[in-house]
């Protein structure tokens, strides 16, 4: 099961522990990573890395084994997010930046959710 689009290009992000990919969709640059087979704290660590690399017109797509409930309160001031269950039993979580505020502590990668 490959959830990375054919047109995706691998991207190196400092601090990431899984591959990140970028691709264009509807005029937006999408960053995507898959932590569905990763243990804690990798989903949180990689989500914070990805969120630090978003601009106002980007989306971050996280593929994970469950919604990252511990992450949501840490980023809700600066990012919108939604999750959907995929047919494969995994979750696709999509993040967008709310604006210019910078309340998120990207170094807070403790898993407590």
Number of C-alpha atoms within 10 A of each C-alpha: 4 6 11 17 12 8 10 15 14 14 14 12 16 10 11 17 15 16 14 23 21 21 18 14 11 6 9 12 16 21 25 26 25 23 20 16 10 13 10 11 12 19 27 20 21 24 24 22 20 24 22 14 13 18 15 11 11 19 24 24 26 25 24 21 19 16 19 19 11 14 20 15 11 17 21 15 15 17 20 15 16 12 17 14 15 10 7 9 11 15 21 22 19 19 25 20 22 15 12 9 10 12 12 17 11 17 9 12 20 13 15 9 10
